[in-house]
Amino acid sequence: MSVASTYTSPVNDLHQHPAGVLWACVEDGFHVGSRDGEFLGYVDRQPDGHYFAFNARAQHLGEFSALHDATTAVLAASESPTPLSGASEDAIGVS
């Protein structure tokens, strides 16, 4: 007797996300995103069924009712650079 899984995830559908983006469900309700091997962030399903999205620095991006919306928020955050701190590059000695 085999037990069928009731959990399916459309997040790796090529029509929904750009090439090179991979979402791995590492635990039921916990998805980790990467692009060409670079960590993008993660999505965590809450007990009420909503999804919390986080960027690569574990900053909360919002709460979403659909997994696709949460993964889209992570992708959008990955495309806009976030400085390591509030300091400018000149202030931290980067030239």
Stockholm file with secondary structure:
# STOCKHOLM 1.0

chainA/1-95         MSVASTYTSPVNDLHQHPAGVLWACVEDGFHVGSRDGEFLGYVDRQPDGHYFAFNARAQHLGEFSALHDATTAVLAASESPTPLSGASEDAIGVS
#=GR chainA/1-95 SS CCCCCCCCCCTTCTTTSCTTEEEEEEETTEEEEEETTEEEEEEEECTTSCEEEEETTCCEEEEESSHHHHHHHHHHHHHSCCCSSSSCTTTTTCC
#=GC SS_cons        CCCCCCCCCCTTCTTTSCTTEEEEEEETTEEEEEETTEEEEEEEECTTSCEEEEETTCCEEEEESSHHHHHHHHHHHHHSCCCSSSSCTTTTTCC
//
